[in-house]
């Protein structure tokens, strides 16, 4: 069993509290509004806590990906850490991946700024590691959401404060 790992760090021009509230608190109505044009709909199966499955339907303008599902493993609001796994069974991803688990931690970086630390661990069906360009694509897919939220919050700084 070979587990691949993608690690990213992304500075955000938004406070930890505001970024967490919009992107990671579990309030899908806020996330959908902040990601207008990227996310068309979000559905949650469960109470929003661990074990809940979130289905995100992407806008066709985003690219090839249309829908993805994640299962929440844990959310620690005090530590600002969320961990989830991609639901691969029954999806296009099942051809390539056995599993894909992401962990995001948001830390302060001065007044009105934060840094997102992200780790994505994956295991492929064939047991091999992804080529570096594919690993980068996975990372950019996850960061696309963070960047969209950041853009919205910078343009509308008091909307969710």
SULRASUL-V467569 format. One record per pair of residues at least 24 apart in sequence whose ideal C-beta (glycine too) atoms are under 6 Angstrom apart, sorted by the first residue. I is the first residue (numbers start at 1). J is the second residue. Records with the same first field share a line. If there is no record, write none. Layout:
I=J, J
This chain:
2=127, 129
3=121, 123
4=122, 129, 130
5=121
6=120, 135, 138, 139
7=119
8=118, 139
9=117
10=116, 143
11=115
12=114, 116, 150
13=113, 154
14=150, 153
15=112
16=106, 108, 114
19=106, 114
20=80, 106
22=149, 160
23=149
24=82
34=149, 152
35=148
38=62, 148
50=74
80=106
81=105
97=122, 124
98=123, 125
99=123
116=146
118=142
